[in-house]
Amino acid sequence: YQYAFAYCNSLATINLPTVLFIDESTFAYCTSLLSVNFANVLSIGGNAFLNCSYLASANLPKCQIISTQAFKNCRLSSISFPELFLLGSSVFGGNLRLLAANLPNVIYIGNSCFTSCPLDTIQAENTQIIGRSAFFNCSNLTTANFPNAIRIEYAAFANTSLTNINLSSARLIEGLV
């Protein structure tokens, strides 16, 4: 349920192996939360872990959809979600330790998804749409591999340090990329 564990400031770890869906804001503002393990979760609602400022590890091997701001302002250092295909807006914004992202099956990366993250590399071979400002202000981003991206929206890579980008299938690139 929404807000079921929100503001539980002493909650440090979560292991819920049978849960399939995490609702909106379920664990928002759990400021002591360090890690989550959801072996069977398929979908995470908006703001689910918003401002869990010490959340450094998320094991979600079957997750397919992560909604708006689900992990905004957390402390994740790397992410790898092998089954994920949709990332909403601002999902990882403000994760100031997020250096690497491996998203092999993500088709859509939402607006401002990684804004201001210190990513240096992103691998997302099946991404087709990269939303507005998706990597805006990722000033350490030097390498991006999106060989199947067909649409890159406004300011998607603005204020990055890209030296190597693969957009070999791009058909539409909006201004200020």
Secondary structure, DSSP 4 states (H G I P E B T S, - for coil): -TTTTTT-TT--EEE-TT--EE-TTTTTT-TT--EEE-TT--EE-TTTTTT-TT--EEE-TT--EE-TTTTTT----EEE-TT--EE-TTSSTT-TT--EEE-TT--EE-TTTTTT----EEE-TT--EE-TTTTTT-TT--EEE-TT--EE-TTTTTT---SEEE-TT--EE-S--
